[in-house]
Amino acid sequence: MYTRGSPEYLDARARGLVDRLPPLTPAPPEAVAEAEAVVGHSLPSLLHRLYLEVGNGGFGAAYGLLGVRGGHHDDQGRTALDQLQMWRSWRPAFLGTPVK
């Protein structure tokens, strides 16, 4: 593991041992509005700005922030909204309430 920007990292990148990260593309405003509609309220202001100004997921700790529609997804192809909808469908079972 290399610390980005360190001499070891720069050497490893020069030798082709470190893959470049894909470029970040911000989410379209419509995708963020759709996410807020699905969630049922506005996203926290920092998250809202990250999606619109930095990228549609794919950055951050571990495997990165999941995107909204058309954005970064997990290894199963699921975005943050897909994960939310999946969690909502499981939630009654976790609470002991039968799913209708």
Secondary structure, DSSP 8 states (H G I E B T S, - for coil): ---TTSHHHHHHHHTT-S----------HHHHHHHHHHHTS---HHHHHIIIII-SS--SSTT----STTS---TTS--HHHHHHHHHHHHHHHTT----
